Structures are given as structure tokens and as C-alpha cells.
Amino acid sequence: MASIETSKKIESIAHPKVRNIVRVCVEQGCLFKAHPSDPNLVHLFDPVQRKKIIGDINLLSERGYFTLEVENGRFKPFRNEILGLDINHSDFEEHVLKRLKR
């Protein structure tokens, strides 16, 4: 069960699909980490893998924005052509969660 503060942070995410992805990750044990220079961005940290799994989650973006790891620990926006993810597809959440399990 997430703390009240964590629940409020999840609910503050503007885009519903991004909110659902974050909710699933937090339920599985991931933690919010503040962005070092932008208060509107947060990261999701997986304590089991001991690394950031989703970066730069923009809490206020109505279009939905975050970054995913692509290679060598580098993060790219999910809209990047390398990732080929489209937030408007019905299976977007499923694809992102599968990618995170790798």
C-alpha cells in the first residue's frame, strides 16, 4: 500500500495512462525520486534493480511525458523513434510495462 504522500503524487500526474503505469510500478515496490533541478519532474527508482527505471516523468504534461532506458543506461523520451511507442494506442501501458520487466 502506498503512503498518502505517494498516492497524492500519483494522482497529481496529469495524463491517465502515465498515472496508471506509475501506479503499477509503485505497487510493485518502486519509489519516487525527485529530479535534481526541476520540481515538476520525478523519476521512478526500482530498489530491487537498484536503478532508475522511468525518468523525467512530467507531472503536469497533459500529453504525457517520461523517458525510458534505451542502451548503456541512457534515457530517451518514449516518443523517440527507437522506442516506437505511441501513447494513443490502446496497448501503450501494456507495452511500457513489458519493456520495464526486461
C-alpha positions in Angstrom: 0.0 0.0 0.0 1.4 3.4 -1.0 1.7 6.2 1.5 -0.7 9.1 1.4 2.1 11.3 0.1 2.9 8.8 -2.7 -0.8 8.4 -3.5 -1.1 12.2 -3.9 1.9 12.4 -6.1 0.5 9.6 -8.3 -2.9 11.4 -8.5 -1.1 14.6 -9.5 0.1 13.1 -12.8 -2.0 14.8 -15.4 -2.1 12.0 -18.1 -4.2 9.0 -17.1 -2.0 6.4 -18.9 1.2 7.7 -17.4 -0.6 7.7 -14.0 -1.6 4.1 -14.4 1.9 3.0 -15.4 3.4 4.8 -12.4 0.7 3.3 -10.1 1.5 -0.3 -11.2 5.3 0.3 -10.7 4.8 1.8 -7.2 2.5 -1.1 -6.2 5.4 -3.4 -7.2 7.8 -1.5 -4.9 9.3 1.3 -7.0 10.0 4.6 -5.3 9.7 8.3 -6.4 12.9 10.2 -6.6 12.9 14.0 -7.1 14.5 15.4 -10.2 17.6 17.3 -9.1 16.8 20.6 -10.8 13.1 20.6 -11.9 10.3 20.2 -9.3 7.8 19.3 -12.0 9.7 16.1 -12.9 10.2 12.9 -10.9 11.9 9.6 -11.6 10.9 6.1 -10.6 13.6 4.1 -8.9 13.5 0.3 -8.6 15.2 -0.7 -5.3 15.5 -4.4 -6.5 17.4 -3.5 -9.7 18.9 -0.5 -7.8 18.4 1.8 -10.8 16.1 4.3 -12.3 13.5 2.6 -14.5 11.5 5.6 -15.7 13.0 9.1 -15.9 11.7 12.6 -16.2 8.0 12.0 -15.5 6.4 15.3 -16.1 3.6 15.6 -13.6 1.9 18.4 -15.4 2.1 17.2 -19.0 -1.4 16.6 -20.4 0.3 14.9 -23.4 2.1 12.5 -21.1 5.9 12.6 -20.9 8.6 10.4 -19.5 11.9 8.8 -20.6 12.8 5.1 -20.8 16.2 3.4 -20.8 17.4 2.5 -24.3 21.0 1.4 -24.0 24.1 1.8 -21.9 22.0 3.5 -19.2 20.9 6.3 -21.5 17.3 7.5 -21.3 15.2 8.7 -24.3 11.7 10.1 -24.5 9.2 7.2 -25.2 8.1 9.1 -28.3 11.6 8.6 -29.7 11.7 6.6 -33.0 14.0 4.0 -31.3 11.3 3.0 -28.9 8.3 3.3 -31.3 5.7 3.7 -28.6 2.5 5.7 -29.2 0.6 6.9 -26.1 -2.6 7.0 -28.2 -2.6 3.2 -28.8 -4.8 1.2 -26.6 -2.0 -1.2 -25.6 0.5 1.6 -24.7 0.5 0.8 -21.0 1.0 -2.9 -21.6 4.0 -2.3 -23.9 5.7 0.1 -21.5 5.2 -2.4 -18.5 6.6 -5.3 -20.6 9.6 -3.2 -21.5 10.2 -2.4 -17.9 10.2 -6.0 -16.9 13.1 -6.8 -19.2 
